[in-house]
Amino acid sequence: MTGTSKQIALIGAGPMGLAAAKLMAQHDIAFQGFELHSDVGGLWDIDGPRSTMYDSAHLISSKRMTEFTDFPMREDVAEYPSHNALKQYFHDFAKHFDLYEKYHFGAEVLTCEPLGRSGEGWRVTWRDGAGEHSATFAGVMIANGTLSAPNMPAFKGAFTGELIHASHYRAPTQFTDKRVLVIGAGNSGCDIAVDAIHHGKSTDLSMRRGYYFVPKYVFGKPADTMGGAIKLPMWLKRPIDQTILKWFVGNPQKYGFPKPDYKLYESHPVVNSLVLYHAGHGDLKIRPDVDHMDGKTVHFTDGTSGEYDMILAATGYRLDYPFIEKQHLNWQGDAPHLFLNAMHPGRDDLFVLGMVEASGLGWQGRHEQAEMVVRYIKALRAGTQSAKGLQSEKAKGFQRATGGMNYLNLARMAYYVDKATYRKAVTGWIRKLGGAKP
């Protein structure tokens, strides 16, 4: 296999990779896809070599607020689909848009090296069953996901029981007859804690900070579909939404959950009602942050302690692009600093797709990111004024589209954006580059 002067190397066949592949095919941009697994789906294929999926995993957003607009999920798919349903969705998507033939499966990209300045090409090296190969490409588009490299903290002391990261959790039978401590109360941590309640001897949940909890259903409908047609400014939206949460969720502090020390939307909320239910029924004990470990005893920061057979650290993931040096991605702090989380400020041949997170963004919001990038490549090759305008704008540096939100200073929030601000910016560029408003 050899690259051509105008061919793009696309890395990844998960949701973002497939969206980019579809768009490049539609806009006649030559590309070659690379996927480590033997099939499409990325994270959502539990059999994938880098998947961190688990048996009970479902979407935390509803299907209509998550799906690609031009490829709706089937009516018989549940409102909050399982990973199995989503795996099938991406298979159907790839077949519908004839994307399978665009990918080289079972191919692990090893290195991406620029041959010079922007526009002079990239040398991409990969390994498959036949050995190691390399080829020259006009550009590189990275879409290998954000949730595969575990962020495992270092704990003081030593634990002599079983200690795993959530990335190695697959089935609730792993908890059978064990005293379980789940560390970390994000969406995965709360899901997994509920699994442990039904299979372990006991379950505790250690939380460093408080969270805002959002129910999946309000008045029998998915909560994320209940927003009105009028877009409210954040100074008004926040108190209204907090009042609604008090109505439907109540006060989690009465179950032992710590009070959030930040405002609503400054961190990702937890979409889970069952964890509150079980805490209220005494099935789940809420613990503060871990201080240190000694054998099977875990000591917490409030001076209390507990005995455990198994600790599961649901402590999130870190961005990982192992096939390209950080300096090439303008990496600063916990994430690459890219224009609208996708475009390198000084290169027109290197893009990162999917490195964006926002409450309610869905795959369509990410599809728009891919469309902006693809339309930019096409317009740049045509030499249009709109492409030159975007080129000039992104050269000014990092633009994240937070909408003035003060997000928590955490690694997982380093690429978080405000949905409305982000989509307005991205769709604005799509229109300027010749696309219709989505």
C-alpha positions in Angstrom: 0.0 0.0 0.0 1.4 3.4 -0.9 0.2 6.9 -0.1 -0.4 9.5 -2.8 0.4 13.2 -2.8 -3.2 14.3 -2.0 -4.2 11.3 0.2 -5.1 11.9 3.9 -4.2 9.3 6.5 -7.2 8.9 8.8 -6.5 7.1 12.1 -9.5 5.4 13.8 -12.9 3.9 12.8 -14.9 5.0 15.9 -17.7 7.6 15.7 -15.4 10.5 14.7 -13.3 8.5 12.3 -16.5 7.2 10.5 -17.9 10.7 10.3 -14.7 12.0 8.8 -14.5 9.1 6.4 -18.1 9.7 5.2 -17.5 13.4 4.7 -14.2 13.0 2.9 -15.8 10.5 0.5 -18.7 12.9 -0.1 -16.3 15.8 -0.8 -14.0 13.7 -3.0 -11.0 14.0 -0.7 -8.8 10.9 -1.1 -7.9 9.2 2.1 -6.8 5.9 3.6 -8.3 4.8 6.9 -6.3 2.8 9.5 -8.0 0.9 12.3 -6.3 -1.3 15.0 -9.4 -3.5 15.5 -10.9 -5.9 12.9 -14.1 -3.8 12.6 -15.6 -0.4 13.1 -17.1 1.0 16.3 -14.1 2.1 18.3 -14.8 2.3 22.0 -18.3 0.9 21.5 -17.1 -2.5 20.3 -16.4 -4.3 23.6 -14.2 -6.8 21.7 -11.9 -4.0 20.4 -8.2 -4.2 21.7 -8.4 -0.7 23.2 -12.1 -0.7 24.2 -12.8 0.2 27.8 -16.5 -0.8 27.6 -18.2 -2.9 30.2 -21.3 -5.2 30.0 -23.8 -2.9 31.6 -22.7 0.3 29.8 -25.4 2.4 28.1 -25.4 5.9 26.6 -25.9 8.6 29.2 -27.6 10.8 26.6 -30.7 9.8 24.7 -30.5 8.3 21.2 -32.2 11.3 19.5 -29.8 13.8 21.1 -26.7 11.6 20.3 -27.2 10.1 16.8 -25.9 11.5 13.5 -28.7 13.6 12.0 -28.4 12.0 8.6 -28.4 8.5 10.0 -31.1 8.2 12.8 -31.1 5.2 15.1 -33.8 2.6 14.5 -37.1 3.1 16.3 -36.7 -0.3 18.0 -33.5 0.9 19.7 -34.0 1.8 23.3 -34.0 5.5 24.4 -30.6 4.9 26.1 -29.0 2.3 23.9 -26.5 -0.4 25.2 -23.0 -0.7 23.8 -24.2 -3.7 21.8 -26.9 -1.6 20.0 -24.3 1.1 19.3 -21.8 -1.3 17.9 -24.6 -2.4 15.5 -25.4 1.2 14.7 -21.8 1.9 13.6 -21.7 -1.3 11.6 -24.9 -0.1 9.8 -23.5 3.4 9.3 -20.3 2.1 7.8 -22.2 -0.2 5.4 -24.7 2.5 4.4 -22.0 4.9 3.4 -19.6 2.3 1.9 -16.8 3.0 4.4 -15.5 -0.5 5.0 -13.5 -0.5 1.8 -11.9 2.8 2.8 -10.2 1.2 5.9 -7.2 -1.0 6.4 -8.2 -3.1 9.5 -5.9 -4.8 11.9 -3.4 -1.9 11.3 -1.6 -0.3 14.2 -0.2 3.1 13.4 3.2 3.3 14.9 4.5 6.8 13.9 3.5 9.9 12.1 6.4 12.1 11.2 6.3 15.4 9.2 8.5 15.6 6.2 9.0 19.3 6.7 6.8 22.4 7.0 3.0 22.3 6.5 2.1 21.0 3.1 5.2 19.0 2.6 3.6 15.7 3.7 3.8 13.1 6.4 5.5 9.7 6.7 3.1 7.3 8.4 4.3 3.9 9.6 2.0 1.1 10.6 2.1 -2.6 11.4 -0.3 -5.3 10.4 -0.3 -9.1 10.0 2.1 -8.9 7.1 4.7 -6.8 8.9 5.7 -3.1 9.0 4.9 -0.6 6.3 5.2 3.1 5.6 3.9 5.6 3.1 3.8 9.3 2.4 0.5 11.2 2.9 -0.5 14.8 2.3 -2.0 15.1 5.8 -2.9 13.2 9.0 -6.3 13.2 10.6 -6.3 11.7 14.1 -9.6 10.2 15.4 -8.5 7.4 17.8 -10.7 8.5 20.7 -10.1 9.9 24.2 -11.2 7.1 26.5 -8.6 4.3 26.1 -5.6 5.3 28.2 -6.4 4.9 31.9 -5.5 7.7 34.4 -4.4 5.6 37.4 -3.4 7.7 40.4 -0.7 6.8 42.8 -2.0 5.9 46.2 -0.1 6.2 49.4 0.7 2.9 51.1 0.1 -0.5 49.7 -3.2 -2.4 49.1 -2.9 -6.2 49.2 -6.3 -7.0 47.8 -7.3 -6.6 44.1 -6.7 -3.2 42.6 -7.9 -2.4 39.0 -8.8 0.6 36.9 -12.3 0.8 35.4 -10.7 0.2 32.0 -10.2 -3.4 33.1 -13.8 -3.9 34.3 -16.0 -5.9 32.0 -18.7 -7.9 34.0 -20.3 -7.5 37.4 -19.3 -11.1 38.3 -15.8 -9.6 39.0 -17.4 -8.3 42.3 -18.9 -11.6 43.4 -18.6 -12.1 47.2 -16.1 -9.2 47.6 -16.1 -6.1 49.7 -15.8 -3.4 47.0 -14.5 0.2 47.1 -15.1 2.2 43.9 -12.9 5.3 43.8 -14.3 8.1 41.6 -17.9 9.1 41.1 -18.2 10.1 37.5 -20.7 8.5 35.2 -18.7 5.3 34.9 -17.9 5.1 38.6 -21.6 5.5 39.5 -22.6 2.9 36.9 -20.1 0.4 38.1 -20.9 1.0 41.8 -24.5 0.1 41.0 -23.2 -3.2 39.4 -21.1 -3.9 42.5 -24.1 -3.4 44.8 -25.9 -6.4 43.2 -22.9 -8.8 43.2 -20.5 -7.8 46.0 -20.8 -8.3 49.8 -20.7 -4.6 50.3 -20.0 -1.5 48.2 -18.6 1.9 49.2 -18.0 4.8 46.9 -15.1 7.2 47.5 -15.6 10.8 46.2 -13.1 13.6 46.2 -15.7 16.2 45.4 -19.5 16.6 45.0 -21.4 16.2 41.8 -24.7 17.4 40.3 -26.9 14.5 39.5 -29.3 14.5 36.6 -32.1 12.0 36.1 -32.4 10.2 32.8 -36.2 10.7 32.6 -38.3 13.7 33.4 -42.1 13.3 33.0 -41.5 10.0 31.3 -39.2 11.6 28.6 -35.4 11.6 28.3 -34.3 14.6 30.3 -32.0 15.9 27.6 -34.9 16.3 25.2 -36.8 18.6 27.5 -35.0 21.8 26.7 -37.1 24.6 25.2 -36.7 26.2 21.8 -35.5 29.4 23.5 -31.8 29.3 24.3 -31.2 31.0 27.6 -28.1 32.8 28.7 -26.0 30.9 31.3 -26.7 33.4 34.0 -30.4 32.6 33.7 -30.2 28.9 32.6 -28.1 27.8 35.6 -30.5 28.9 38.4 -33.5 27.5 36.4 -31.9 24.2 35.9 -30.7 24.0 39.5 -34.3 24.5 40.6 -35.5 21.8 38.3 -32.8 19.4 39.6 -34.0 20.0 43.2 -37.5 19.1 42.2 -36.6 15.8 40.5 -33.4 14.8 42.3 -33.8 16.3 45.8 -30.8 16.9 48.0 -28.1 14.2 47.5 -26.3 15.5 50.6 -28.9 13.8 52.8 -27.6 10.4 51.4 -24.1 11.3 52.3 -22.9 12.8 49.0 -20.6 15.8 49.4 -21.9 19.2 48.2 -20.3 20.4 45.0 -17.8 23.2 45.5 -18.4 24.6 42.0 -21.3 25.8 40.0 -23.6 23.7 37.8 -22.0 23.1 34.3 -18.5 23.8 35.5 -17.9 20.1 35.4 -19.7 17.2 33.7 -22.9 16.2 35.7 -23.6 12.6 36.6 -26.6 11.2 34.7 -27.6 8.4 37.1 -30.6 8.1 39.4 -29.9 4.6 40.6 -26.8 5.5 42.6 -29.0 8.0 44.6 -31.7 5.3 45.0 -29.2 2.8 46.4 -27.5 5.3 48.7 -30.9 6.3 50.1 -31.7 2.6 50.8 -28.4 2.0 52.5 -27.0 -0.3 49.8 -24.1 2.1 49.1 -21.9 3.9 51.6 -20.4 7.2 50.5 -16.8 7.8 51.6 -14.5 10.8 51.3 -11.2 10.8 49.4 -8.6 8.1 50.1 -5.7 9.1 52.4 -3.7 6.0 52.4 -3.8 2.2 52.2 -2.5 -0.5 54.5 -3.0 -4.1 53.5 -6.7 -4.5 52.9 -7.5 -1.4 55.1 -8.2 1.9 53.3 -7.9 5.0 55.4 -10.0 8.1 54.3 -9.3 11.8 54.8 -11.9 12.1 57.5 -10.1 9.7 59.7 -12.4 6.7 59.1 -11.4 3.4 57.5 -12.8 0.4 55.8 -11.8 -3.2 54.9 -12.0 -4.2 51.2 -11.2 -7.1 49.0 -11.3 -5.1 45.8 -10.7 -1.5 44.8 -11.8 -0.3 41.4 -10.4 3.1 40.4 -12.9 4.9 38.2 -10.5 7.8 37.9 -10.9 8.6 34.2 -8.7 8.6 31.2 -5.9 10.8 29.7 -5.5 11.8 26.1 -3.1 9.5 24.3 -1.7 9.9 20.8 1.2 7.5 21.1 2.1 7.5 17.4 2.9 11.2 17.1 5.3 13.4 19.2 3.6 15.9 21.5 5.5 18.8 20.0 3.7 18.2 16.6 0.3 18.6 18.3 1.0 21.9 20.0 0.5 20.0 23.3 0.4 22.3 26.4 -0.5 21.0 29.8 -3.1 18.3 29.7 -4.1 18.6 26.1 -3.1 19.8 22.7 -4.0 23.5 22.1 -5.8 23.5 18.8 -8.2 25.9 17.2 -11.7 24.8 18.1 -10.1 21.6 19.5 -9.3 20.3 16.1 -7.1 22.5 13.9 -3.3 23.1 14.4 -2.6 26.8 14.5 0.5 26.5 12.2 -0.2 23.5 10.0 -2.9 22.8 7.4 -2.1 19.1 7.2 -2.7 17.9 10.8 -6.1 17.6 12.5 -7.4 16.0 15.7 -11.1 14.9 15.7 -13.2 14.1 18.7 -11.0 15.8 21.3 -14.0 17.8 22.4 -16.4 17.2 25.3 -19.6 19.1 26.3 -22.9 18.3 27.9 -25.3 17.3 25.2 -22.9 17.8 22.3 -23.8 14.3 20.8 -22.2 12.8 17.8 -23.9 15.4 15.5 -21.9 18.2 17.3 -18.8 16.2 16.6 -19.9 15.5 13.1 -20.0 19.3 12.6 -16.4 19.5 13.8 -15.4 16.9 11.2 -17.4 18.8 8.5 -15.6 22.0 9.3 -12.2 20.3 8.9 -13.1 18.5 5.7 -14.6 21.6 4.1 -11.5 23.5 5.1 -9.2 21.0 3.4 -11.4 21.2 0.3 -11.6 25.0 0.3 -7.9 25.4 1.0 -7.0 23.2 -2.0 -9.4 25.4 -4.1 -7.7 28.5 -2.8 -10.9 30.2 -1.7 -11.0 33.4 0.4 -13.0 31.6 3.1 -10.2 29.1 3.6 -7.7 31.9 3.8 -9.8 33.6 6.4 -10.0 30.5 8.6 -6.3 29.9 8.0 -5.6 33.4 9.3 -8.0 33.0 12.2 -6.6 29.8 13.5 -3.0 31.1 13.2 -3.9 33.5 16.0 -3.7 30.6 18.4 -5.8 28.6 20.8 -9.5 29.1 20.7 -11.6 26.7 22.9 -15.1 28.1 22.9 -15.9 27.9 26.6 -18.6 30.6 26.5 -17.0 32.2 29.5 -17.5 29.1 31.6 -14.9 28.6 34.4 -14.4 24.8 34.1 -12.7 22.9 36.9 -8.9 22.8 36.5 -8.8 19.0 35.8 -7.2 17.0 33.1 -10.6 15.7 31.9 -11.9 19.3 31.6 -8.9 20.5 29.5 -10.8 20.0 26.3 -14.4 20.7 27.6 -16.4 23.4 25.7 -19.7 25.1 26.0 -22.0 23.3 23.6 -23.9 26.4 22.3 -20.7 28.5 21.9 -18.9 25.7 20.2 -21.6 24.7 17.7 -22.2 28.3 16.8 -18.5 28.8 16.0 -18.1 25.6 14.1 -21.3 25.9 12.1 -20.4 29.5 11.3 -17.2 28.3 9.6 -19.1 25.5 7.8 -21.3 28.2 6.3 -18.4 30.4 5.3 -16.7 27.4 3.7 -19.7 26.7 1.6 -21.8 24.4 3.7 -25.5 24.8 4.6 -26.5 25.4 8.1 -27.1 22.0 9.8 
